[in-house]
Amino acid sequence: MSALWYFENVELYKILCPHKLKRYEKNHFERYGKGDFIYFKEDLSRNIYLVSEGKVKLMYYTEDGEEIIKSVLTKGEIFGEMALLGEERRSDFALAVSEPTTLCPLTVDTMYELMRENQRFSLIIHKIIGLRIRRLERRLEQLFFKDVKTRLAEFICELAEERGQQKGEYIEVDHFYTHKDIADLIGSRRETVTALLNELKEEGLIEYKRNQFSILKAEKLIPSL
């Protein structure tokens, strides 16, 4: 299938994690417990982080105090990368949401050095930044103009584009999201996501179990596909 850029496919973790780069290996890990903040909004943007273990949420708050989840990240994914584009202070919050969460931090200067030395690595970083921006724009559009069921269906289809595997007549998608993660990302509630997943299952469009979706009728899940 025609896939979007998928981080694990380019093995970013194998390229970037500094314990594989001898000159950066000393004391490079940072460990966090569930509920620990990694950085706050307006903190100086000094580091880019690679998730080595666990799960991280990126989020911000509206003027009304509503929490908006931008991303949920796991092993092999990076965050804080806007510092490479000149961001001086953080525009969001980063929160560890699993126990333990282990990160590999790299300074902006170190990232620039690695990008100069490794053209493939530099290309990966630019693709990640571009994909993040497009994802955020698309998610904002969904929140404003589409109902929850459509947002959920599009979320599942996006996962399929990124990491789905064709299995005969259906598409199998492995993922790491809980129902709460999905609800946070599409602007809904966990109970609503569970109910809608069951509704999609009853309609014969998907099957699902823990950390896996099977898309049975992609053309009917999102009619515009």
N, C-alpha and C positions, 0 to 999 in steps of 0.2 A: 504494500500500500504506500501511498505518497506521504511520507512522514515529515513532521516538523523536526527542527533540530532538538535532539534529545540528549541531555547531558551525559547520561551513563554510556551512551553509544560511543562517545568520544573519549571515554575513560579519563575524565578530567582529574579524578582523584589520583590516578596513577601518575599523571603528569605533574600535578601541582603540589601534593602533600609534601611539606618540607622535610619530613623525616626520611624521605627518599633522596633528598638533596643534602649532601653531607654538610655543606657550609651553613645550612639553616637549621640543623637538627637540634641544637641545644635548647632545652627548655621551651620548645615551641608549642606544646599542647596547653590549652586552657579548658578546664572542666567546670561544668555548671550543673546544678540540681534543677529539678522540675520547678518552674515558677521563678527562676532567677532571670533577671534582665541582663542582657549582654551589652546593650547600650540603650540610651534614652534619646528622645528627640532633642536636638540642639547640642548633643555631645559632639566634640570634634571628630571629624571623619579621618581617623589616622590609619585604620586597618581595613583590609579585606579579609573575610573569614571563609574557610572551607569546613563544611560539616564532616567530621571524621566518624562521629557516632551520635545517635540520638535524633532529635527533631527540633526545629526552630520555626517560630512564627514571626513574620514581619507584619507590623500593624501600625495604625495611627488612629487618632480620635478626632471626631468631628467637633464643631463648636458646641453641639448639644451633648457632648460626652459619649456619643455612640462609638463603639469600637468597630473599626473596619479592618478586616484581615486582607493583606495584600498577597502573601505567599505562605505556604507551609513547605519547609525544605528538609531534606534528609541527606544521608551519606552521599558524598560526591558532589553536592551542590554548593555554590558560593553565594555570599550576600555581602552587602556593603560596597558593592562594585561601583556605585555612583561616585565614590571618591576618586575613581580614575578619570571621571569626566569633569573634575574640578569642584565637586561638592565639598564645601568646607565644614559644614555641620549637618548632622543627621536630620533627615526629614521624617523619620519614622522611629518605631521602637522595635527592638529585637528581643525575643523572649524564648528561653529554653522551655520546651513543653514535654520533655521526657527525662527519665532518670536512668543512667546519666546522659548528659550531652557533652560531647568532646569536640572542640574546635581547633583548627590549625589557623592561627592568625598570621597574616603577612602584611607588612607595612606597604604603603603606596609606592615608596621608592623601590622596595624589593620586587613588587609586581611589575613595575616598569622595567626593571632589570631583566626579569624572566621573560617579559614580552619581547624585549630587544634581542635576547639570546635565542628564542624559540619562536619561529614564525607561525608554526602550527598552533602553539599555545596562544599567541596573540590573536589569531583568527578565532579561536574558540571563545576567548573572552569577549571579543566584539560581537560575535553571534549571540552570546548569552545576554549581553546588555540590550541588543536590539529585540530579542525575543521577550525579555522582561517588559520592555516598554510597550510592545504590541499587546502582550497579555493584559497588562494593566488597563490600557485603553479599551480593549474588548470587554473586560470585566465591568468597567464603569458604564459602558454602553448597555450591557446586559442588565445591570442593576436599575438603570433608569427606564428602560423601554420594554423589558420582557418579564413575563410572569415566572414564578418559582419553578414550575414544572419544565418550562422551556430552558431556564438557566441550568437546571440539573441535567437535562438531556444534552445540552451543548457542552457542559463540563465533561460528561462521559465520552462524548465524541471527540473532544479535544485530547483526552487521555488516549483514546484509540489512535488518533493521528500521531501522537508522540511515541507511544510504546506498544501499540496493539500488534498482535500477530494473527494472521489469517489461519484459521483452523477449519478447513473445509468451507462450509457455508456461513460460518459465524466468525466473529473477531473476539479473541481473548485478550484481556487487558489486566496485567498484574499492576498493583499500586500499593501505596503505604498509607492511604488516607482512612481515617475513621469517619463515621457518619457526622460526628461533631466537626471534624476538619472540613468536610464537604459543605456542611451548613454554614460555617464561618466564611468560606470562600465564595459562596453564591448568595450570601445575605439572607439566610433563612434560619430555621431552628432544627435541631437534631431530629426531633419527633416528626417534623414535616418531611425531612429528607427520607427518613425510614418509611413513612407512609407512601411517599411518591415512588420510591424504589419498588415497593410492593405493588403499586398500581401499574408501573411500567412492566413488571414481571407478569402480572395478571393479563396484561394486554399482549403478551407474547413478544415483547420487544427486547427484553434483556433477561438474563439470569445473573444472580450475584451471590457471592459468599465472601467471607472475610478476605480482604485484600485482592479481590478479583471480580471483574465484570466480564460477562460474555454477552456481546451485542449480537442479537439474533437477526434483527431487521434494521440495519443502519439507515436505509432509505426512508423508513417510516418513523424512526426515532427523531430524526431531523429531516423533514420533507424537502428542505432546500439542498440537501447533500446530493 
